[in-house]
Amino acid sequence: MALDTNNTITGIAGNEIKVVEAGYDNSKMENEDFLKVLLADLQWQDPLEAKDISEFIANTVKLREMEVLNDFQSTVELLKSVNETNSLLYASSLIGKTIMYEGNQTYVKDGQGKAIFSLEENADTATITIMDENGNVVESKTFTNLQAGKQYPFEINNPNLQDGYYTVYVNAQRGDISIKANIYSYANVNYVEREDGKVFVSFGNTKVELNKVSQIGG
């Protein structure tokens, strides 16, 4: 059984009986609407040409399948909502705490701070550079004979630096080949927010996804 393009069924006298509003999208039919159409069809059918019971059974099975699908979709949406809420609650516990995250804005307080980097391939040299908001180099160090995957920490100890966030750059080379570096910085979380189903921790003028946080404290 299916609705025609006018969302009607045909009665005993051949007249069209409206079941749902015009323009109804049959592909998105809810359980209640499906049952409404089924009962209306049975009510208005010609008793001399009654429908075969097998069609009714098939329609009942279809209704059950729709219920199961709708229940599954509702469960998925509920789990998604709960997961997002739990992530937000967890992220809120980070407010005021120091975190290490994958990114290049590191916090300096009382002239002290730190950053860590690792390389995806071996390199002959790697120079880490710390720059202030005006693009001035305030700290720099060159490492040699670096191994892929190994973490290389860099300590900032400069009493002349003002409190705030500084940008970390790493330039790694093997001969004339540039090697990609992964940078991990430290930050103090100011607030958290949820946007487009994702949870972010925010600090300074930066926000990063919660899954970028790799360490709490430090």
N, C-alpha and C positions, 0 to 999 in steps of 0.2 A: 504494500500500500504506500502511496506517496501523494502528496498534495500536487495539484496542477499548478501552472504558472500564476493562477489567481488565488492560490491558497484556499481552494474550496473542494468540496466533495459533491458528488451527484446523488440526489435523493431518488426516491422510488418513482416519482412523477417526472424525473429527468431534470428537475430544477437544481440549480447550483446553490449549495449551502455554504456560507462563509464560516470558516472555523477560526482562522487567525487573521491578523491585519495584513493588508496588501503590502507587498515589499518585504515580507518576512523571509529571512534567509534560512532555507530548509537545512543547509549544511551545518547550521549552528543550533539546531533544534534542542531545546531543553527536555528533560524527562517528562515534566508536567504537560508540555505542549504536545509531545509525541503521544502520551496517553489520552489527551483530549481529542486528538485527531482520530486515534484508534477507536475510542468509544463512540464518537460521533459517526464514524463510518459504519460501525455495527448497528447503531440506533437507526440510521436512515437507509440501511440496505434493503433491497427487495426480498421479503421472506420467501418468495418463490424461487429466488436465485441466491440463496444464502451462501456466504463464503465458506470455503473448505476450512475445516478446523486446523489443518496443517499451516495455513497462512497465518492464522491467529497465533499458533505456537511460534512460528518464525518471528512474528512481530514481538511476541513476549520475550523471546531470546534477545532480539535486537534491543529492546528496552533495558534488559538486564545488562547487556554489554555497555550501553550508554551510561548506566548508573555506575558500573565499575570504573569506566574511563573517567567520569566526572569525579568520583571519589579519589581516584589516583591523582588526578590533576590538583584536586583540593589539598591532598596530603603533601604533594610536592611543593605547592605554594606555601603551606603552613611550615614545612621544614625549612624552606628558604628564608621565610620571615623570622623563624626562631633562630636560625644560624646567624642572620644579620644582626639581630638584637643581642645575641650572646657575644658576637664580635665587638659590637659597640660598647657593651658593658665591660668587656675585658680591656678594650682600648682606653676607656675612661679611667681605669686604675693606673694607667701610665702617666696621667697628668701630674706634672711637677717632678717627674723622674727623668734620669738620664738614660738614654737609649743609644745603642749602636745600630746603624741602619745602612743600607746600601745607597750611597749618594755622596755628593761632594761638598756639602755645606757643614762644616764642623764648628763646634762652639768653643770659644776661648774665654776663660774667666781668670782674672788676676794674672794674666799673661801666660796661662797654662792651658794646653789642650792637646789633642792627639788625633791621629788618623791612621788607618791601616790600608794597605793595598796588596793585591795579589795579581799575578799575571797568568794569562791563558797559555802562554808558551814560554820557554826559556828565553832569557835576554842577556845581552852583554852588559847593558847599563839601563838604569831607570832613575830619572830625576823627579822628585816630588817637590812641588812648589805650592806655597801658601800665599794667597793674595787677599788684600782687603777689598772693601766694597768699591774702592776707586781704581782697582786694577794694579795697585802697587804690590810688588813682591816683598813680603815681610819675613819669610823663611824659605829655605831651599836646602835640599840634600840630594846627593847622587849615590846610588847603590850600584854595586857591580856583581857580575856572575850570578844572576838571579835564576831561581828554579820555578818552573810552572806550578801553580797551585799553592805555593808556600806564601804565608802571610808575612808582610814586612811592616812592622809598626814604625810610626814616626812621632816623636814627642815634640811638642811646641813648648818652649820655655823662654818667653820674651816679656819681661816686665813692662816694656814700653807699649805693648799692645792693649788696646781698649777692649772691654768686654763686648762680645758679640760674635756673629757668625762670619767665618772666613771660607773662601773657596779653595778647594784642593784640586790640583792638577797633577797628573802623572804622565811623563813622556818616556816610554820604554822602547829600546832599540836592540835589534840583533843585526849588526852590520848596517845595511841601509833599510832594513825592514822594520816597520813600526809594529809593536806588539800591544795588543789590547790589555788594558788594566781594569780591574774591578776595585772601586774605592769604597771604603767603609768609614763613615764619619760618626761623630757623637753630637747629640742634641738634647736639649731639655724640652720636654713636651709641654706645650701651653694649653692645647685643647684638642678635642677629637671631633670628627664629623662624619656623617654618612652621606654619600653622594652616588647616585646611579647604582645603588645596591652594593657599593664598596665602602669600606671603612678606612678613614685616613687619620693619621696623627699629624698635628701641625705645630710648627715652631718657627719663630722669626717670620720670614716671608715664604716659607716652604711648607709643603705638605706632601707626605708620602703614604703609600698604601701600607696597611698594617702588616701585610706579609713581607714587607721589605725590612721589618725590624728583626734583627738577628740576636740582639742581646739587650738585657735590661740591667742598668747600673754600669759602673765602670768609670 
